[in-house]
Amino acid sequence: MPSEILEALREVQLPLLAVLLLFGALAKFTSREASSGLSVLVPERLRRTSALGTGLVETALAAGLILLSGALGDAARLLTALVFAASIVVLLLVRRRDPEAGCGCFGGLSRAPIGWRTLARAGLLSVAALFTLGVEPNAWRVVLDIGPAHVAVLGVELLLLALLSPEPREMARRLRHREPCELREVSERSVLRRLRRSDMWRTNAPLLLDTEPMDTWRHGCRRFLRYDGLRHGRRVDVVYAVRVDGPRRTAVRSVVLDRENGRVIASFGAISMRELQGPPRRLPGPRQAARLDAERRDEARAAASLDEAREHPLGRSGTWPSEDLEAEVTG
């Protein structure tokens, strides 16, 4: 039994190290934070490049742990151990250069100043990589053949890593003190990406004369973008309102305005007449809201309104065709 647990302990390090390396690489590729970790030791113009280079090294090491076995696998594991050992030296230099800088191990999540826990974690991971030398299967094979002993060992080690890592505390702090969307900084690129993936963009795309906005501004939780357009030979403004948070399916609204008189020609985005059941992110999507409103339509009231309109002087004079009025009422 002890030998089985020891073998499981050695094998489980491979997928664990691979996942940590991939997560760290992904965080460095997507994070705009470039003032922590190795970036502190290089000139400012090279900080982003150094973060991307570190992410590429981590990705290559993770691929080696996942796919390679035998002599090549041992080489990848030894290199992983050396990288984690070297990171201890780098972290010590960073702490000496800037005591307030984070380790940058997981991008923007690693903002806490470097302490003994961060150093101990790097040392533990280096030892874990050395512990895998000589293990026959690669990380992929370990995952396919995982057993109860692997799960038990992995649970204990994850708990130990959580105690040594500042990132879970940072995530908990952000959840407790989440910045309101009115004050949250959002990049223009992410706003454009959310807009161009929406149905509103595809609906109004034939009207646009240019794919770049003429004007943009921020109001509350929404970013507004105004585009130049042409509709039936008339110049129009296509204005989009993109919410900076919440689900993508309800994040974009749009209107088409006549440029000469400012009249609203068309608006896109269903508005529910139902009472709000919760915050905006819990509201139904546009299609569902329209269907719910159609189900709530009072046929008797609509018929009474139509009869009353037909008795109106405009209706009796014939200047307001009843067919058009019925189409207007029935929608």
N, C-alpha and C positions, 0 to 999 in steps of 0.2 A: 504493500500500500504506500509506504513512504516513497519508494522508487517511482510509482505511478504519479504521485503528486509532484515529485521533482521533475519528471519528464514533461508533465503538463505545464509546470511553471516555466520551463525553458521554451516550450513550443508557443505558449500563449503570448510571449513577448513579441513574436514576429508580427501578427496582425495588429497588436496594440501600437507598436512603434510605427508601423506603416500608416495607420489611421492618424496618429498624432502628427506625423510628417506631412501628410496630405492636407490635414486641417490647417496646419501652420502655413503651408504654401498657399492654399486658397485665401487665407486671411491676408497674406502679403500681396497677393495679386489684386485683391479687391479693395484693400484699405487705402485711404489717402493719407494715413498717418505715416510720416517719414521723419520723425524726431525721436526715435527710440531705437534701442538695440544697436546693431552695427552701424546704422545710419548716423549715429552721434559721432562716430570716429572718422567719418569721411567728409569731404567738402560738401556744402549744401547742394551744389549742382549735380552731385553724384548720389545723393541720398535715395532718390527713387530707383535709380539703376541698381544700387546695392541691394535694396529690398527685393527687387525682381530677380536679381541673380541668386540671392539666398533662397527664394522660393523655387527657382529652377533646380538648385542642388537638392533641396528637400524632396521635390517631385521625383528626381532621378533615384534618390536613395529609397524612397517608398516603392517605386517600381521594381528595384532590385530585390527588396525584401519580399514582395508579393510574387514575383515570377521566377526568381533564380534559386537554384539549389546546388548542392555539391560545392566544388571549389569556387565557382563564380558567386554562389550564394554566400559563402563564408567571406569572400572579398567584400561584398556589399555590406555585410553585417559588421565587419571590422572597420570599414570606412564610416559607417554610421556611428559606431562607438567613438571613433576619433573626432568626428564632427561635434558630437555632444560634449566630449572632453574639451575640445577647442572653444566651444561656446562658453565654458566656465571662465576661461581666460578673457574672452571678449567681454563677458558680463562684468567682470572685475574692473576692466579698463573703462567700460561705460560708466560704472558707478563712481569711479574716481574722477572721470571727466565731468559728469553731470549727475549728482546724487539724486536728483528728482526724476531722472529719465526712467522709463519702463524698459523691460527687456525686449519688447517687440516680437515676442515669440509667436503670438497669435494676433498680429496686427493691432488694431485699435483697442482690443480687449486687454492688452498687456500694457496698461499705462501706469500701474502701481510701481513705485520705486523698487529697485532691485534689492532684495533682502536675502537672508539666509535660506528661506524656503525656495526661492527661485533657483539659487545655486545648488541646493540639495536635490531639486528635481532634475536639473541637468546632469548631475553626477549619477543619480539613480538610473536615468535613461541610458547613460553611457555604460554602466555596469550591466543593465538589462541587455543591451546589444551584444556585449562580450559574452554574456551567458548563453546566447543562441548559437555560438560557434560550434559546429559539429552536429547541429540538429538536422536531421535528414530532410523533412518536408519543408516547403516554402510556406509563406503566410496563407496563400490561397488554399493549399491542401489542408492546412491546420483548420481553417474555417469550415471546409467541407466535412472534416472528420471530427468536429468539436464534440466533446463529451461533458458529462457532469463535473469532472475534475477541472476541466478547462474553465467552465463557467464559474466555479467556486473561486479558483485562483484569480481569475480576471476581476471578479467582484471585489475581492480584498485589495488588489492592486489599484483599481480605480478609486477606491475610497482613500487609499494612501496618497495617490496623485492629487485628488481633490483637496486634501488637507495641506498639501505642499504648494498648491497653485493659487495665485491671486485672482485668476480670471473668473471663477465662480462667484467670488465676492463682488467683483466689478459688475458682473451681469445682474446680481441681486440688487446692487445699489442702483443700477440704471432702471430696473423694473420698479423699485420703490419710489424713485425720484425721476420719473419719466418726464422729459421736457414737453410742454404742450406744443401741439402742432403749429400754433401761431408763431412760436419762437424757434422752431426747429430749422436748422440749416439744411437745405436740399439743393443739390447741384442741378444746374440747368440740363445737364446730360440725362440725368435720371428722370426729370420731368418730361423731356422730349421722348425718351424711351417709353414711358408709360402712355403718353399721348398717342404715339404712332402704332402702338399695339392695340389700340381701342377701336371699337366699332364706330365711334364718332369720327375718327380720322378717316377711316375707309369710306364712310358715308359721304363726307364732304370733300374728299380728295379730288373728284373731277372739277370742282369749282376753283381750286387753288391755282394761282398763277406762279407761285413760288413756294418752295418747300421750307424756306426760312422765314421766321416770323418778322413782321414789320415792327412790332412793339411787344414788350413783355413787362408785366408788373406783378407785384405780390400783394394780396389782400387777405389777411387772416390765414386760413389753412389752405388757400387755393392760389395757384399761379395762373395768371391769365396771359394768353398769347393771341395776338391779332395778326391775321394773314390777309394778304391781298387776293381778291377773287373776282370771278366774272360769272354772272348768272343771267342767261337769256339776253346777252348783250349789254347788261348793266353792271357797272363796277360795284362790288360788294365787299364788305369786311366779314371775314369768318373768324369769330372769336371763340376760343376754347377756354374753359375753366377746368384746370387739372388739380384735384385734391392731392396734397403732398403725402397723405397717409390713407389708411383704409384699404379695402379690397379693390382690385383693379376694375372689376365689372361695374362698379358704381362711382368710379373716381373721376370720370370725364363728362362734362356737359358742353354744349356748343350752341351758338346762335349765328344766324346769317343776317346781316344788317345792310340795308340800302345805304350806300355811301352819301348820296345826295341829301336825303331827308332824315337819315338815322332810324327809319322804320324797321321793325323786326319783321323779316320776311319768313323766317322759319326758325324753330328751336328744336333741339334734339335732346332727349333724355326724359323718360317718363317721370311724372311727378305724382306720387300717390296721394289720394284724398283720404286715406285711412289715418286714424289717430296713430301717432308715433308710439311704438312699443318699446323703444330703447334708444340707445345712442346710434348715430348714423351708420356705424359699421355693422349694426344688426338689422338694418332696414332691408327689405326685399330688393332684388335687382329690378331694373327698369321693366323687363318683360313680365316678371311676376307681379310687379305693382300694377301694370296696366291690366293684366288678367284679373286681379283681385278687384280693381275698380269696376271692370266690366260686369263682374258677378254681383256687385252691389248696386247696379243700376236699377232704379225704380221705374218699371215700365209704365205704371199708372200715372206717376207724376210727369213722366216725359210726354205721355199722350195728352194730359191736361194742359201742359205748357204749349204743345203744338196746337191744340184747339183754340187756346187763348190768343196765340199769335195769328192764327188764321182770321180771327174776328177783329184783329187790329185794323185800323183804317188803311194802313199800307197794304195789308193783305187783301182787303176788299177792293182796293183801287187797281190791283193787278201789278203794281210797280215792284212788288216783292213776291216772286213766284213761290208758291207753296212747296213745289218740289225741291227747290234749293233750300228753303227753310227746313224741310224735313231732313234733308241730308245733313244740314248744319247741326240740328238737334241730335240726330241719331249717331252722328260722328262716324 
